[in-house]
Amino acid sequence: KNQVEQSPQSLIILEGKNCTLQCNYTVSPFSNLRWYKQDTGRGPVSLTIMTFSENTKSNGRYTATLDADTKQSSLHITASQLSDSASYICVVSGVEGGSQGNLIFGKGTKLSVKP
Amino acid sequence: EPEVTQTPSHQVTQMGQEVILRCVPISNHLYFYWYRQILGQKVEFLVSFYNNEISEKSEIFDDQFSVERPDGSNFTLKIRSTKLEDSAMYFCASLAGGYSYEQYFGPGTRLTVT
């Protein structure tokens, strides 16, 4: 069964600190893996998208890694800010080609950044 | 920057009533999607739409659901006879197509069925 598992479920860190969120997936076939940031009551916003041939991608203070062999990904946030408080969701697409339908979502890691 | 918009932001309806959730995807995007998120749970795929027809749908998307792109700009999700368990956030998304994998999500409509 196609699944995306994330850890930890929740995380509290102090402002300015770094953190790393984990994602394991069992989706096959595999097309790409995304990390989204979702503020409470809002739609997900894309941070990074990686295909199987990419093993790292950065977007400002966010750096995602992908190991397609072990089917693991991580999202590293550096120098955290209060505005980073949100849910971070790992999403896998098993569809090749244009439609990119049926994204498979993890449950997310709820990050709280405290002053 | 172009964005996906959704209306209404919050819809309250009684069980058994029909609701229509509206979305305006990003102009020139070719693929459209509906997702739902029950409170406290993960986002779930409902349906994808391309070239004026459904390209894929999940088990959730049963005969009570339908989608339509009536006028070339709006993309709607209709629930014919709402149930209590339909209460959720409903997100619309659009994708440009071609080599792009990037789906852009709208802010969502919170549907409350009483």
Chai-1 contact restraints between the chains, C-beta under 6 A:
chainA,res_idxA,chainB,res_idxB,connection_type,confidence,min_distance_angstrom,max_distance_angstrom,comment,restraint_id
A,N32,B,Y101,contact,1.0,0.0,6.0,A-B,restraint_1
A,R42,B,P107,contact,1.0,0.0,6.0,A-B,restraint_2
A,G43,B,F91,contact,1.0,0.0,6.0,A-B,restraint_3
A,G43,B,F105,contact,1.0,0.0,6.0,A-B,restraint_4
A,G43,B,G106,contact,1.0,0.0,6.0,A-B,restraint_5
A,G43,B,P107,contact,1.0,0.0,6.0,A-B,restraint_6
A,G43,B,G108,contact,1.0,0.0,6.0,A-B,restraint_7
A,P44,B,F105,contact,1.0,0.0,6.0,A-B,restraint_8
A,S46,B,E102,contact,1.0,0.0,6.0,A-B,restraint_9
A,I49,B,Y101,contact,1.0,0.0,6.0,A-B,restraint_10
A,G98,B,G97,contact,1.0,0.0,6.0,A-B,restraint_11
A,S99,B,Y31,contact,1.0,0.0,6.0,A-B,restraint_12
A,S99,B,S48,contact,1.0,0.0,6.0,A-B,restraint_13
A,S99,B,S55,contact,1.0,0.0,6.0,A-B,restraint_14
A,Q100,B,L95,contact,1.0,0.0,6.0,A-B,restraint_15
A,Q100,B,Y101,contact,1.0,0.0,6.0,A-B,restraint_16
A,G101,B,S48,contact,1.0,0.0,6.0,A-B,restraint_17
A,G101,B,E56,contact,1.0,0.0,6.0,A-B,restraint_18
A,N102,B,F45,contact,1.0,0.0,6.0,A-B,restraint_19
A,N102,B,E56,contact,1.0,0.0,6.0,A-B,restraint_20
A,L103,B,F45,contact,1.0,0.0,6.0,A-B,restraint_21
A,F105,B,K42,contact,1.0,0.0,6.0,A-B,restraint_22
A,F105,B,V43,contact,1.0,0.0,6.0,A-B,restraint_23
A,K107,B,K42,contact,1.0,0.0,6.0,A-B,restraint_24
